[in-house]
Amino acid sequence: MTMERRSDEPEAVVEVALEAPAFVDLDPLLSYRSDRSLLPGTLIRVPLGSREVAAMVWDAAAGSTPRTDLDALRPVTETLDAVPPLGAAWRSLVAFAAAYYQRSIGEVALAVLPGELRKVGAEALRRRVARWDKKRPAGPTQASGAASVGTPPATPDRAPTELSSEQADAVHRSVAAMASPAPGTLLLHGVTGSGKTEVYLRATAAALEAGRQSLVLVPEINLTPQLIGRFVTRFPERTVVALHSGLTPVERLRHWLLAHRGDADIVLGTRLAVFASLPRLGLVVVDEEHDPSYKQQEGARYSARDLAVWRGRHENALVILGSATPSLETWHAAETGRYAMAALAERHGGAERPAVRLIDMNVVMRPRPGLGQPPPPALAPALLEAMQVRIGHGEQCLVFLNRRGYAPVLQCPDCGWQSACPHCSAWRVFHRQDRTLRCHHCGLADPVPRRCPECGNPHIEPVGRGTERLEEQIAGLLPGARVARIDADTARRKGALVASLAAVHDGEVDVLVGTQMIAKGHDFRRIGLVAAVNPDTSLFSSDFRAPERLFALLMQAAGRAGRDAAMPTRAEMLVQTWHPTHPLYAALVRDDYAGFATTQLAEREAAGLPPFSHLAVLRADAKTVDAARAFLLAASADAQALDEAAAVTIYAPVPLAVARVADVERLQMLVESTSRPALQAMLRAWLPRLRALHAAKKPAAERVVRWAVDVDPLAI
């Protein structure tokens, strides 16, 4: 539909942002002709080549000269006038994210909007919005309809309880900060079960009373239903919406519009929700702020936590970062005074924190003279006995193993064949339930062979243990116990996760087996024992962040136990380990996050690692290792010619941990600097050279499939 020009309006030139990746050699903004003036932030559709694409009117670059050759410009096709223009604060957030993470403005601006806005035309959108507006009743009762988010809460909200002195202090500081001209960032360091959510609720109430909106971020979609239930129950007169990948495209568009138009009072969502358009933003909560799920790993590789902090500072909104195990970057910022900190050191309601006990597998597996060495048991005798006691008392047990499937590999004992993925440098995992070998990287799935593909031996064997096998073994060791499993496989079917969690909450499960999906965020009330059966694999990783992640995961898992003060005996966590003297486990037994963080930060400072330095990586994917390495080496040579490169260090290319995925070789090159501005300046100067290098004519075998710059990477 072409817009009709009004006779009383002159034609205008508009600068437009398009969804083009940063590696495409396209100007950040393109000029189009419009039959009327359009405000920055207006959504439009424009011709691009032979296609018609979604776009956004953007602020003209400072110092730019408006074009006068209107006839040489292509016209805007139509304006999505059913959507009010995106505000200046939102555009500033997008512009910052694009600049900091080295992406194009259009790539960020369009990618973070609901997909339906990029697909539908103006007339279809007007009809849809009009229908929604007509269905919404006026007054307070509208909240009940708007609060429908497609996923029922896993547990009902408990009525507001009397605050502990620590909670009251945290709430008081939050309310006072929101009333100040510069609210800043508050780290809420609360142990598991200390009542951080109640602080979020009270802070949200204060924001609502001031006429402001609240944005609450959670790291994973499976944590949203129970939190939504708490907020909907606490604020029945308010409009609460969700933004996450579990919504249908139409649901997501509707919820986004409610937030954008200021009709939604509270928005809860996963990392993409940090870009929600909120004209009255007063509070941002980032729950479990340490969680790596807040880092987007594809496209514009942003950190939602870091953008939340930037957004709060620039929109005068308080940012609360909540965690029992803060990221070392956040902890360092609080210790050095950049962030304020409030501590919740005790569990709310009088519940004791679980005791942590280590089970030395070297003693369990001590060699016996004259006997062969059997494989390690699924559960050490001490752990099995402890579980039997807990179940006998009517309590539940949670067994944590961060590896799904039945076994990580199948192997032939005769010839040594193993179930490697032919397309990735990884094993295909054995899933016994559907008798498949599945690669968790490229998705290849094949039926389990009846005999060894190499030698024909019919007795190929599973090696190692995943959650599926662990569930089977526990069921055999504890006859009569009701054993359930929650992982990515069991939660694949729609509604399965909510149903499984409800069964646990209702006491229909004695032993819950699962991956990290069950180890964090859930408020299980009957669990008296948590067991970690194989956590040692992260102790000696080449990734410098691996100890931090393992410690956080184990403390979060431990926090699922003993949350009900009425339990007759103190809850506990048992850890099966081959390295019981490791300092990480010593800190875990002492429940000493501060001591662990101090040691880790000292090691990071000595090694010049974040937060004492700033990193970026350049990644290259190609059909051959030589092609990927050649691109990175040429990029390194180009960088050395830049004046800005004097303040950075560029390391040699190395393969990723999983070097080949779907027949594509993956290499990366680390860039490091003690100065964030210096690193940013170098990356800005380097990017045009990288585009030119990628565009250079080369034989197909020597070209890279794709490349990307990742600023503040989580894995190197």
C-alpha positions in Angstrom: 0.0 0.0 0.0 1.6 3.3 -1.1 0.8 6.3 1.1 -1.2 9.1 -0.4 0.5 12.4 -0.2 -1.4 15.2 1.5 -1.4 18.5 -0.4 -0.5 20.6 2.7 2.6 18.6 3.6 6.0 18.8 1.7 7.9 15.7 0.9 10.7 14.9 3.4 13.9 12.8 3.6 14.0 10.3 6.4 17.0 8.4 7.7 16.1 4.7 8.1 17.7 1.9 10.1 17.4 -1.6 8.4 18.0 -5.0 9.8 21.5 -5.7 8.3 24.2 -7.6 10.1 27.3 -5.7 11.1 29.5 -7.7 8.6 27.3 -6.5 5.7 28.9 -3.5 3.9 25.9 -1.3 4.2 25.7 2.3 5.5 24.3 2.4 9.1 21.4 4.5 7.9 19.8 4.8 4.5 17.8 7.7 3.1 14.3 7.4 1.8 11.6 9.8 0.5 8.5 10.3 2.6 5.3 12.1 1.7 5.2 13.6 5.2 7.5 14.2 8.1 8.0 11.1 10.3 9.2 11.1 13.9 12.3 9.1 14.8 11.3 5.8 16.2 8.4 5.4 13.7 8.1 1.9 12.2 7.8 1.7 8.5 8.2 -0.6 5.5 10.6 0.3 2.7 11.8 -1.2 -0.6 15.3 -2.7 -0.4 16.5 -4.2 -3.7 13.6 -6.3 -5.0 12.2 -6.8 -1.5 10.1 -4.9 0.9 11.4 -4.9 4.5 10.6 -3.5 7.9 12.6 -0.5 9.0 12.6 2.3 11.5 13.0 6.0 11.1 16.1 7.0 13.0 17.7 10.2 14.3 19.8 11.9 11.6 23.5 11.7 12.3 24.9 14.8 14.0 26.4 17.2 11.5 24.8 15.5 8.5 23.5 17.5 5.6 19.9 16.7 4.5 19.6 15.4 1.0 17.8 17.6 -1.5 17.7 15.2 -4.5 14.4 13.7 -3.5 13.7 12.2 -6.9 16.8 10.0 -6.6 15.4 8.4 -3.4 13.0 5.5 -3.2 9.8 6.2 -1.3 8.7 4.8 2.0 6.1 2.2 1.2 3.9 2.5 4.3 3.9 3.6 7.9 2.9 1.3 10.8 0.9 4.1 12.4 -0.9 1.7 14.8 2.3 1.6 16.9 3.4 4.9 18.6 7.0 5.8 17.7 9.7 4.2 19.9 10.9 6.9 22.3 14.3 8.7 22.6 15.3 6.7 25.7 14.7 3.4 23.9 16.6 4.6 20.8 19.5 5.6 23.0 19.6 2.1 24.5 19.7 0.5 21.1 22.3 2.9 19.8 24.5 2.2 22.8 24.1 -1.6 22.4 24.9 -1.4 18.7 28.0 0.7 19.3 29.3 -1.3 22.3 28.7 -4.8 20.8 29.9 -3.7 17.4 26.7 -4.3 15.5 24.6 -2.1 13.1 21.8 0.0 14.6 19.2 -1.6 12.4 20.3 -5.1 13.3 19.7 -4.4 17.0 16.7 -2.1 16.6 14.7 -4.5 14.4 15.8 -7.8 15.9 14.6 -6.9 19.4 11.1 -6.1 18.2 8.3 -8.7 18.1 8.6 -10.7 14.9 5.0 -9.9 13.9 6.0 -6.2 13.6 8.4 -7.1 10.9 5.9 -9.2 9.0 2.5 -7.6 9.0 1.4 -4.6 7.0 0.0 -1.4 8.3 -3.7 -2.2 7.6 -3.5 -5.7 9.2 -1.8 -4.3 12.2 -4.4 -1.5 12.6 -7.2 -4.1 12.5 -5.4 -6.3 15.1 -4.7 -3.5 17.5 -8.3 -2.2 17.2 -9.7 -5.7 18.1 -7.5 -5.9 21.2 -8.5 -2.5 22.3 -12.1 -3.3 21.9 -11.8 -6.5 24.0 -10.1 -4.7 26.9 -12.6 -3.5 29.5 -11.9 -0.2 31.2 -10.9 0.2 34.8 -9.0 -2.1 37.2 -10.7 -5.3 35.9 -8.6 -5.0 32.7 -5.6 -6.3 34.6 -7.0 -9.8 34.9 -7.2 -10.2 31.1 -3.9 -8.5 30.4 -2.2 -10.7 33.0 -2.9 -13.8 31.0 0.6 -14.9 29.9 -0.1 -18.4 28.5 1.7 -20.2 31.3 0.1 -20.9 34.7 2.1 -20.3 37.8 3.8 -23.5 39.2 3.1 -22.5 42.8 0.6 -20.1 44.4 1.9 -16.9 46.0 2.1 -16.9 49.8 0.6 -13.9 51.5 3.1 -11.0 52.3 4.9 -11.9 55.5 6.5 -9.7 58.0 9.9 -8.6 56.8 13.1 -9.6 58.5 15.4 -6.7 59.6 17.6 -7.4 56.6 14.7 -7.4 54.2 13.3 -4.2 55.7 16.7 -2.6 55.2 16.9 -3.7 51.6 13.4 -2.4 50.9 14.1 0.9 52.6 17.3 1.4 50.6 15.5 0.5 47.4 12.6 2.9 48.0 15.0 5.7 49.0 17.1 5.1 45.9 14.1 5.3 43.6 13.1 8.7 45.1 16.6 10.1 44.5 17.7 11.9 41.2 20.3 9.1 40.5 18.9 5.7 41.8 22.0 3.7 40.7 22.5 0.0 41.0 21.9 -2.2 44.1 23.4 -5.6 44.5 21.0 -7.7 46.6 23.3 -10.4 47.9 20.9 -12.8 49.5 21.5 -16.5 50.3 19.0 -18.9 48.8 15.7 -18.8 50.6 16.4 -15.4 52.2 13.4 -13.7 50.6 14.9 -11.8 47.7 11.6 -12.1 45.8 9.7 -10.3 48.6 12.2 -7.4 48.3 11.5 -7.3 44.5 7.7 -7.2 45.2 8.0 -4.4 47.8 10.3 -2.4 45.5 7.8 -2.9 42.7 5.0 -1.7 44.8 6.9 1.5 45.5 7.6 2.0 41.8 3.9 1.5 41.0 2.9 4.0 43.7 5.2 6.5 42.0 3.5 5.9 38.7 6.4 4.0 37.2 6.7 0.7 35.4 8.8 -2.3 36.6 10.8 -4.7 34.5 11.8 -8.0 36.1 14.3 -10.2 34.3 14.9 -13.9 34.9 17.6 -16.1 33.3 15.5 -18.9 31.9 11.9 -19.4 30.6 11.2 -22.3 33.1 11.5 -19.8 36.0 8.9 -17.3 34.7 5.6 -19.1 35.5 6.1 -19.2 39.3 7.4 -15.6 39.4 4.5 -14.4 37.2 2.2 -16.1 39.7 3.7 -14.2 42.6 3.4 -10.9 40.9 -0.1 -11.4 39.5 -1.4 -12.5 42.9 0.3 -9.6 44.7 -0.8 -7.0 42.2 -4.3 -8.1 41.1 -5.3 -4.5 40.1 -2.3 -4.1 37.9 -1.5 -5.2 34.3 1.3 -7.8 34.3 2.7 -9.2 31.0 5.4 -11.6 30.1 8.0 -11.4 27.3 9.8 -14.7 26.5 10.3 -17.2 23.7 7.5 -19.5 25.0 4.8 -17.1 23.9 3.2 -17.3 20.5 4.1 -14.5 18.1 0.7 -12.9 18.5 0.9 -13.1 22.3 4.3 -11.6 22.3 3.2 -8.7 20.1 0.2 -8.0 22.3 2.3 -8.0 25.5 5.0 -5.8 23.9 2.4 -3.3 22.8 0.9 -3.1 26.3 4.3 -2.3 27.6 5.2 0.1 24.8 2.0 2.1 25.2 2.4 2.3 29.0 -0.6 0.1 29.7 1.4 -2.7 31.3 2.6 -1.9 34.8 4.9 -4.9 35.3 6.9 -6.7 32.6 8.5 -10.1 33.4 10.8 -11.8 30.9 14.0 -13.3 29.8 17.1 -11.5 28.4 15.4 -10.0 25.3 12.9 -8.2 27.6 15.7 -5.8 28.5 14.8 -4.1 25.2 11.1 -3.8 26.1 9.8 -0.3 25.4 8.8 1.1 28.7 8.0 4.9 28.7 7.6 5.0 32.5 10.4 2.8 33.6 11.3 3.2 37.3 12.7 -0.2 38.4 14.7 -3.0 36.8 15.2 -6.3 38.6 17.7 -8.8 37.3 17.1 -12.0 39.3 20.0 -14.5 39.4 22.2 -11.9 37.8 25.2 -14.2 37.7 23.5 -16.6 35.3 25.3 -17.0 31.9 21.8 -17.2 30.2 21.7 -13.4 30.2 24.4 -13.3 27.5 23.0 -13.6 24.0 25.2 -16.0 22.0 24.0 -15.3 18.5 23.7 -12.2 16.3 24.2 -9.1 18.5 25.9 -10.8 21.4 24.8 -8.5 24.2 24.6 -9.0 28.0 21.1 -8.3 29.3 22.5 -7.7 32.8 25.0 -5.1 31.6 22.4 -3.4 29.4 20.0 -3.3 32.3 22.6 -1.4 34.4 23.3 1.0 31.6 19.5 1.5 31.0 18.8 2.2 34.6 21.6 4.8 34.8 20.3 6.6 31.7 16.6 6.4 32.5 16.9 7.3 36.2 15.6 3.8 37.2 16.8 1.8 40.1 18.5 -1.5 39.1 18.5 -4.4 41.6 20.9 -7.2 40.8 19.9 -10.2 42.9 21.9 -13.3 43.6 23.2 -15.7 46.2 26.4 -16.1 44.1 27.0 -12.8 42.3 29.2 -12.8 39.2 32.7 -11.8 40.1 32.4 -8.6 38.0 29.3 -7.6 40.0 30.9 -8.5 43.3 34.0 -6.4 42.4 31.8 -3.5 41.4 30.0 -3.6 44.8 33.2 -4.0 46.8 34.8 -1.0 45.0 31.7 1.2 45.5 30.4 1.4 42.0 27.3 -0.5 43.2 25.5 -0.3 46.5 25.0 -3.6 48.3 22.4 -5.0 50.7 22.9 -8.4 52.3 20.4 -11.0 53.2 22.6 -13.4 55.1 19.9 -15.5 56.8 17.0 -17.6 55.4 13.6 -16.0 55.9 11.2 -17.7 58.3 13.8 -19.4 60.5 14.8 -22.2 58.0 18.4 -23.4 58.3 20.7 -23.4 55.4 21.7 -26.9 54.4 24.9 -28.5 55.6 27.3 -29.6 52.9 29.1 -32.9 53.2 31.7 -34.3 50.7 31.8 -38.0 49.8 35.4 -39.0 48.8 35.0 -41.4 45.9 38.6 -42.4 46.3 37.6 -44.1 49.5 34.4 -45.6 48.0 36.5 -47.1 45.2 39.5 -48.1 47.2 41.2 -51.1 45.4 40.5 -54.5 46.9 43.3 -57.1 46.8 42.8 -59.8 44.2 39.6 -58.2 42.8 39.1 -56.3 39.6 38.0 -52.6 39.8 34.2 -52.2 39.2 32.8 -49.0 37.7 31.9 -46.3 40.1 28.4 -46.7 41.5 25.7 -44.2 40.6 25.2 -43.4 44.3 27.9 -44.0 47.0 26.6 -46.1 49.9 26.6 -43.1 52.2 24.5 -41.1 49.8 22.1 -44.0 49.2 21.6 -44.4 53.0 21.0 -40.7 53.4 18.3 -40.7 50.7 16.6 -43.7 52.3 16.4 -41.9 55.6 15.0 -38.8 54.0 12.4 -40.6 52.0 11.4 -42.6 55.2 10.7 -39.3 56.9 8.4 -38.2 54.0 11.0 -35.7 52.6 12.1 -35.4 49.0 15.5 -35.7 47.5 17.0 -33.9 44.5 19.8 -35.5 42.5 21.7 -33.2 40.2 23.7 -34.3 37.2 24.4 -31.7 34.5 24.4 -34.2 31.6 21.2 -35.3 29.9 20.7 -38.5 27.9 21.3 -42.1 29.0 25.1 -42.1 28.4 27.4 -39.6 26.8 28.9 -42.2 24.4 28.4 -45.8 23.2 31.5 -47.9 22.8 32.5 -51.3 21.4 34.6 -53.2 23.9 36.2 -55.3 21.1 37.5 -52.7 18.6 37.1 -49.5 20.5 34.6 -47.8 18.2 32.8 -44.9 19.8 29.6 -43.0 18.8 31.3 -39.9 17.4 29.3 -37.4 15.4 30.5 -37.4 11.8 29.8 -33.7 11.5 31.1 -32.3 14.9 34.1 -32.8 17.1 31.8 -34.3 19.8 30.1 -37.5 20.8 26.6 -38.5 19.9 24.7 -39.1 23.1 22.8 -42.3 23.7 19.1 -41.7 24.5 17.6 -45.0 25.6 14.0 -43.9 25.7 13.8 -43.5 21.9 16.8 -45.6 21.1 18.7 -42.9 19.3 22.2 -41.5 19.1 21.9 -37.7 19.2 24.4 -34.9 18.7 23.6 -32.1 21.0 25.5 -29.6 18.8 24.2 -30.2 15.2 21.1 -32.1 16.1 21.9 -35.3 14.1 19.9 -38.2 15.3 20.2 -41.8 14.2 18.8 -45.1 15.5 21.2 -47.0 17.8 23.0 -49.6 15.6 22.2 -53.2 16.4 25.9 -54.1 16.2 29.3 -52.3 16.1 29.6 -50.4 12.7 33.3 -51.3 12.6 33.6 -54.9 13.7 30.0 -56.2 13.9 30.1 -56.9 17.7 26.5 -57.0 18.9 27.5 -56.0 22.4 28.2 -52.3 22.3 28.0 -50.7 25.7 27.1 -47.3 27.2 30.0 -45.4 28.8 29.4 -42.8 31.5 26.1 -41.6 32.9 23.4 -39.1 32.0 20.2 -38.1 33.7 18.2 -40.8 31.9 20.5 -43.6 33.1 20.7 -42.1 36.6 16.9 -42.1 36.9 16.9 -45.8 35.9 19.6 -46.7 38.4 18.1 -44.8 41.3 14.7 -46.5 40.6 16.5 -49.8 40.9 18.4 -48.8 44.1 15.3 -47.4 45.8 12.4 -49.9 45.1 9.1 -48.2 45.7 10.4 -44.7 45.6 8.7 -42.4 43.1 11.4 -41.2 40.8 11.0 -38.4 38.3 13.3 -36.6 35.9 13.3 -33.0 34.6 15.7 -32.1 31.8 15.6 -30.6 28.3 14.3 -34.0 27.0 11.4 -34.4 29.4 10.4 -30.7 29.1 10.3 -30.7 25.3 6.5 -31.3 25.1 4.3 -28.2 25.7 3.1 -28.1 29.3 5.3 -31.0 30.4 7.6 -28.8 32.6 4.7 -27.1 34.4 3.1 -30.5 35.1 6.4 -32.0 36.3 7.0 -29.1 38.7 3.5 -29.3 40.0 4.0 -33.0 40.8 7.1 -32.1 42.8 5.3 -29.3 44.7 2.3 -31.6 45.4 4.5 -34.2 47.0 4.0 -36.8 44.3 7.7 -37.3 43.8 10.2 -38.8 46.2 13.4 -38.3 44.1 13.8 -35.7 41.5 16.6 -36.2 39.0 17.7 -33.5 36.6 20.1 -31.1 35.1 20.7 -27.4 36.0 17.0 -26.8 35.0 16.1 -28.0 38.5 19.1 -26.6 40.4 18.2 -23.0 40.6 15.3 -20.7 41.2 12.7 -23.2 42.3 11.0 -22.9 45.7 10.6 -26.6 46.5 9.3 -26.9 50.1 9.8 -30.6 50.9 13.4 -31.3 49.7 15.6 -32.3 52.6 18.6 -33.6 50.6 20.4 -32.5 47.4 23.0 -34.6 45.8 25.6 -33.7 43.2 26.9 -36.9 41.7 29.5 -35.8 39.2 30.6 -32.2 39.5 34.3 -32.6 39.1 34.4 -32.2 35.3 34.5 -28.4 35.6 37.3 -28.2 38.2 40.1 -28.3 35.7 38.6 -26.6 32.6 40.7 -24.3 30.4 37.9 -21.7 30.8 38.9 -19.3 33.5 35.2 -18.8 34.5 34.6 -22.5 35.0 35.2 -22.5 38.8 33.0 -19.5 39.3 30.2 -21.2 37.4 30.6 -24.5 39.2 30.6 -22.8 42.6 27.4 -20.9 41.7 25.7 -23.9 40.4 26.4 -26.0 43.4 25.4 -23.3 45.9 22.2 -22.8 43.9 21.5 -26.5 43.9 22.1 -26.7 47.7 19.7 -23.9 48.1 16.8 -26.0 46.9 17.0 -28.0 50.2 15.6 -27.1 53.6 13.4 -24.1 52.6 10.7 -25.1 55.0 11.5 -24.2 58.7 9.2 -27.0 59.8 11.5 -29.7 58.7 12.4 -31.9 61.7 16.1 -32.2 60.8 18.6 -29.9 59.1 18.7 -30.3 55.3 22.0 -31.3 53.7 23.8 -31.4 50.4 26.1 -34.4 49.6 28.7 -34.0 46.9 30.4 -37.1 45.3 33.9 -36.0 44.4 37.3 -37.5 43.5 38.9 -34.2 44.7 37.6 -33.6 48.2 40.6 -31.3 49.1 40.0 -28.9 46.3 39.7 -25.2 47.6 36.4 -24.8 45.8 34.8 -27.6 47.8 36.3 -26.3 51.0 34.6 -22.9 50.4 31.4 -24.7 49.5 31.4 -26.7 52.8 32.0 -23.4 54.7 29.2 -21.7 52.8 31.7 -19.0 52.1 30.9 -17.2 48.9 32.9 -14.1 50.0 36.0 -16.1 50.7 35.7 -17.9 47.4 35.2 -14.6 45.5 38.2 -13.0 47.2 40.5 -15.9 46.2 39.2 -15.9 42.6 39.5 -12.2 42.2 43.1 -12.3 43.5 43.9 -15.0 40.9 42.2 -13.0 38.2 44.1 -9.8 39.0 47.4 -11.7 39.0 46.6 -13.1 35.6 45.2 -9.9 34.2 41.7 -11.3 33.6 38.3 -9.7 33.9 37.2 -7.6 35.8 40.8 -6.3 35.7 41.0 -6.4 31.9 38.5 -6.2 29.1 38.1 -8.8 26.4 36.7 -9.4 22.9 37.0 -12.3 20.6 36.9 -12.5 16.8 35.4 -15.8 15.7 35.6 -17.2 12.2 33.7 -20.3 10.9 34.8 -21.9 7.7 34.7 -25.3 5.9 38.4 -25.8 6.6 40.7 -25.0 9.5 43.1 -23.4 7.1 40.5 -21.0 5.8 39.4 -19.9 9.3 42.9 -19.5 10.5 43.9 -17.5 7.3 41.1 -15.1 7.9 42.0 -14.5 11.5 45.7 -14.1 10.8 44.9 -11.6 8.0 42.6 -9.8 10.5 45.4 -9.7 13.0 47.8 -8.2 10.5 45.2 -5.5 9.6 44.7 -4.7 13.2 48.4 -4.2 13.8 48.4 -1.4 11.3 45.9 0.6 13.3 47.1 3.3 15.7 44.4 2.2 18.1 46.0 -1.3 18.3 48.9 0.0 20.5 46.8 -0.3 23.6 45.5 -3.9 23.0 47.0 -7.4 22.8 46.0 -9.7 20.1 46.6 -13.4 20.6 47.0 -16.2 18.2 44.0 -18.1 16.7 42.8 -21.2 18.6 40.0 -23.6 18.1 36.8 -23.4 20.2 36.1 -26.0 22.8 33.9 -27.8 20.3 36.0 -27.0 17.2 33.7 -28.4 14.5 29.9 -28.2 14.4 27.8 -29.3 11.4 31.0 -29.7 9.3 32.1 -26.1 10.0 35.4 -25.5 11.6 35.4 -22.8 14.4 38.4 -20.7 15.4 38.7 -17.6 17.5 41.2 -14.9 18.4 41.3 -13.1 21.7 41.8 -9.3 21.9 42.6 -7.9 25.4 43.1 -4.5 26.9 43.3 -3.0 30.4 41.2 -0.1 29.1 37.6 -0.5 28.0 37.6 2.7 25.9 40.9 1.7 24.2 39.4 -1.7 23.3 36.3 -0.1 22.0 38.2 2.4 19.9 40.3 -0.4 18.4 37.2 -2.5 17.5 35.5 0.5 15.8 38.5 1.1 13.7 39.0 -2.6 12.9 35.4 -3.3 11.8 35.6 -1.8 8.3 38.7 -3.7 7.7 37.1 -6.9 8.8 34.1 -6.3 6.4 36.6 -5.6 3.5 38.5 -8.7 4.3 35.4 -10.8 4.3 34.2 -9.3 1.0 37.5 -9.9 -0.8 37.3 -12.3 -3.7 38.5 -15.8 -2.9 37.9 -19.3 -4.0 35.0 -20.9 -2.2 37.3 -23.3 -0.2 39.2 -20.3 1.2 36.3 -18.2 2.3 34.8 -18.0 5.8 31.2 -19.0 6.2 30.7 -16.3 8.8 32.6 -14.2 11.3 31.6 -12.3 14.5 33.0 -10.0 17.1 32.0 -10.9 20.6 32.6 -8.2 23.2 32.8 -9.3 26.8 32.7 -13.0 25.9 31.6 -15.5 28.5 33.8 -18.3 27.1 37.2 -18.1 25.6 
